[in-house]
Amino acid sequence: MDYARRHVRFGWWSLFVFASAGLVLESLHGFKVRGYVDASSETRRLMWTLAHAHGALVGLINIVAGVMWRAFPLPPNPQLVSAALIAAGVLLPGGFFLGGVAFYGGDPGIGTLLVPVGAVLLLYALFSVARAASASR
């Protein structure tokens, strides 16, 4: 499998999706949509902003990983590292987004349970890639 191509493609599509989400969020804010800007929706605003930011960041990380794998050797277990990085790109922003869809008295919804799973997968992938990059000559 061409992991470099896979991650560059996933990263660019992630950037497109989360940049578009940012435009939607700015529009909701600019048009003062009640379900987004009211004080009672502060949790939603925070969760969706975090989803937008984390999604774009993990998209950039995927692009960097894909480009890097053209110059450096792949980490050990590239299939597992690749799957972890892509899963992090879905679970991390997805958990934040779902946490803002339904929230309870200022607390984010149950979707935020996906966030720590995505974060651990991201840290595993980052550690594996950093270790492989350090080991190469």
C-alpha positions as CSV (number, residue, x, y, z in Angstrom):
1,M,0.0,0.0,0.0
2,D,1.2,3.5,-0.8
3,Y,0.9,5.0,2.7
4,A,2.3,8.4,1.6
5,R,-0.4,8.9,-1.0
6,R,-3.1,7.7,1.4
7,H,-2.2,10.2,4.0
8,V,-1.7,13.1,1.7
9,R,-5.1,12.4,0.2
10,F,-6.8,12.0,3.6
11,G,-5.1,15.1,4.9
12,W,-6.2,17.4,2.0
13,W,-9.8,16.1,2.2
14,S,-9.7,16.7,6.0
15,L,-8.5,20.2,5.5
16,F,-11.2,20.9,3.0
17,V,-14.0,19.5,5.3
18,F,-12.8,21.3,8.4
19,A,-12.0,24.6,6.6
20,S,-15.6,24.4,5.3
21,A,-16.8,23.7,8.8
22,G,-15.0,26.8,9.9
23,L,-16.7,28.8,7.3
24,V,-20.1,27.5,8.5
25,L,-19.2,28.3,12.1
26,E,-18.2,31.8,11.2
27,S,-21.4,32.2,9.2
28,L,-23.5,31.0,12.2
29,H,-21.7,33.5,14.4
30,G,-21.9,36.3,11.9
31,F,-25.6,35.9,11.3
32,K,-26.2,35.6,15.1
33,V,-27.9,32.2,14.8
34,R,-29.5,31.7,18.3
35,G,-28.7,28.0,18.5
36,Y,-25.0,28.9,18.2
37,V,-24.4,32.3,19.8
38,D,-26.8,32.2,22.8
39,A,-25.2,32.0,26.2
40,S,-27.0,28.6,26.6
41,S,-25.1,27.3,23.6
42,E,-21.6,28.1,24.8
43,T,-20.9,24.4,25.1
44,R,-21.9,23.8,21.5
45,R,-19.8,26.7,20.3
46,L,-16.7,25.4,22.2
47,M,-17.1,21.8,21.1
48,W,-17.7,22.7,17.4
49,T,-14.7,25.1,17.5
50,L,-12.6,22.3,19.0
51,A,-13.8,19.9,16.3
52,H,-12.9,22.4,13.6
53,A,-9.4,23.1,15.0
54,H,-8.5,19.5,15.8
55,G,-9.8,18.3,12.4
56,A,-7.7,20.8,10.5
57,L,-4.6,20.1,12.7
58,V,-4.8,16.3,12.3
59,G,-5.4,16.9,8.5
60,L,-2.1,18.8,8.4
61,I,-0.4,16.1,10.4
62,N,-1.5,13.5,7.9
63,I,-0.2,15.6,5.0
64,V,3.2,16.0,6.7
65,A,3.3,12.3,7.5
66,G,2.6,11.4,3.9
67,V,5.2,13.8,2.5
68,M,7.7,12.6,5.2
69,W,7.2,9.0,4.2
70,R,8.6,9.8,0.8
71,A,12.0,10.8,2.3
72,F,12.2,8.7,5.5
73,P,11.5,5.1,6.1
74,L,8.1,4.0,7.3
75,P,7.7,3.3,11.0
76,P,7.6,-0.3,12.2
77,N,4.0,-1.7,11.7
78,P,3.1,0.9,9.1
79,Q,-0.4,-0.5,8.6
80,L,-1.1,0.0,12.4
81,V,0.4,3.5,12.5
82,S,-1.4,4.5,9.3
83,A,-4.8,3.2,10.7
84,A,-4.2,5.0,14.0
85,L,-3.4,8.3,12.3
86,I,-6.5,8.1,10.1
87,A,-8.7,7.0,13.0
88,A,-7.4,9.9,15.1
89,G,-8.4,12.2,12.2
90,V,-12.0,10.9,12.5
91,L,-12.4,10.2,16.2
92,L,-10.8,13.4,17.7
93,P,-12.8,16.0,15.8
94,G,-15.8,13.7,15.5
95,G,-16.0,13.3,19.3
96,F,-15.9,17.1,19.8
97,F,-18.5,17.6,17.1
98,L,-20.9,15.0,18.6
99,G,-20.3,16.5,22.1
100,G,-21.7,19.7,20.8
101,V,-24.7,18.2,19.0
102,A,-26.5,17.2,22.3
103,F,-25.3,18.6,25.6
104,Y,-26.7,18.6,29.1
105,G,-26.6,21.7,31.3
106,G,-23.3,23.0,30.1
107,D,-21.7,19.5,29.9
108,P,-20.8,18.1,26.5
109,G,-22.6,15.1,25.2
110,I,-21.6,11.5,25.3
111,G,-19.8,11.8,21.9
112,T,-16.8,13.3,23.7
113,L,-16.0,9.8,24.8
114,L,-14.4,9.4,21.4
115,V,-11.9,12.2,22.1
116,P,-9.6,10.4,24.4
117,V,-9.5,7.4,22.2
118,G,-8.6,9.6,19.2
119,A,-6.0,11.4,21.3
120,V,-4.3,8.1,22.4
121,L,-4.3,6.9,18.8
122,L,-2.8,10.2,17.6
123,L,-0.1,10.1,20.3
124,Y,0.8,6.5,19.4
125,A,1.1,7.4,15.7
126,L,3.2,10.5,16.5
127,F,5.5,8.5,18.8
128,S,6.0,5.8,16.1
129,V,6.7,8.3,13.4
130,A,9.1,10.3,15.6
131,R,10.9,7.2,16.6
132,A,11.2,6.0,13.0
133,A,12.5,9.4,11.9
134,S,15.0,9.4,14.7
135,A,16.3,6.0,13.8
136,S,16.9,6.8,10.1
137,R,20.2,8.1,8.9
